[in-house]
Amino acid sequence: MSREALARHIIGTLRARGHQAWLVGGCVRDLLLRVPAKDYDVATDARPERILELFPGSGQVGAHFGVVLVRAGGAEVEVATFRSDLAYSDGRRPDGVRYEAGPREDALRRDFTINALFLDPDTGRVLDFVGGQADLRAGLIRAIGDPEARFREDHLRLLRAVRFAARLGFAIDGATLAAMARLDRLILAVSAERVRDELVRILTEGGARRGFELLDVTGLLRDVLPEVAAMHGVAQPPEYHPEGDVWVHTLMLLEKLERPTPALAMGALLHDVGKPPTFRVAGRIRFDGHVEAGVEIARRILARLRFSNDETGQVLALVANHMRFKDVGNMRESTLKRFLRLPRFDEHLELHRLDCLASHGRLETYALVKSRYEGMPGEELKPALLITGRDLIAQGFEPGPPFARMLAAVEDAQLEGRIRTRDEALALILGEFGAPTRAGT
């Protein structure tokens, strides 16, 4: 069963029992914009205990807020009782709620007008108490009522406004934007995990460039990512970067992202984060050590935002390796193959393509590497080992640091096609490292 089908079933069941029930929120916005809706939410005058009675096996996900999660056929839909919110003390959740008999007060407690619409899925009738339909037609993100009050209630709404404007290609209403700029520092009180999740959505849901321009103009960028804000005005060599400074280059790269993974998106954002602190002019503009500096800065950012170890490792690898493409023409075959077998190399390749398109525009190296990567079988990139450390011990070699150099030399020769058998591998070791100093057993 799809989420939409489940939502329709829930609404039908509630109405058959004498209750009001409507689709509400983001799904209504998306349906009216004729774009696919991801999640379906239902609002009703039925109290939580009544919802649980009508839909056995459901569970309360917001026991204090009247929200029940109804599951069926592998789908799930949140069903919430009409409510108004009491005061907010923590900048995140209301201290309590008051159940309401109708949808009007429920609409007025929500964040933006385009998210406060109610829809009858059977008739297409829309309930609009806040001018949300007009704002949808105008392409406008507008806070409901007093914008400052909405942002003080839930500080994360500062980033949500940016995300909706970026993803939908909407403008932000003037009063709402001004309030965001006045209250930008409130975002510092939001947990790192919630900030991270909104930033990732801004980067991956579409309109990433527009999103970061809005973060910049409101001051939110310097609050959550001061290291990225520092890219402003950092000039680059015009022969390599005719597009302009590091900030402009990064924006152009973000503009070209097409539904990236979170790791690729963060790698794109942070690949040149080491340039501002390493900028110097010595005959020409230089960024000596910017890759190494960038890796360390990115590491601090990712730790601050509580990214997982897996995602952190991939983002750092993207930052660390993004300049290696320029050396591909001079790489030994073994070095190139080791490069191509980096985990998730397709993301390295895509970052390089975007980096080129956002600067000089030349894709010759990209085409060469892509051809080699796609045309090389896995067994060529990582062939079966010819020998192991145990083989070296059996030959009489003393275990120790030289083992790594010996095995690397064998793998180099294997990757370059100079050896193919175990006997050839052992002969290479004897030729390059000499015979063992003690007899083998």
Protein Blocks (a to p, Z undefined) as FASTA:
>chain_A
ZZklmmmmmmmmmmmnopacddehjllmmmmnopacfbdcdddfbdfklmmmmmghiacf
blmnopacddeehiacdddddddddddfklpacfbdcddfbfklmmmmmmbfklmcccdf
knopacdfkopmmmmmnopacdehjfklmmmmpmmlmmmmmmmmmmnopacdfklmmmmm
mmmmmmmmpcfklmmmmmmmmmmngoklmmmmmmmmnommmmmmmmlmmmgopacdfklm
mnbpfklmmmmmmmmpghiafklmmmmmmmmmmmmmmgccehiacdehklmmmmmmmmmm
mmmnopafklmmmmmmmmmmmmmmmmmmmpcfklmmmmmmgghklmmmmmmmmmmmmmno
paklmmmmmmmmmmpcfklmmgcdfbdfklmmmnopacdfklmmmmmmmmmmmmnopacb
fklmmmmmmmmnopafbdcZZ
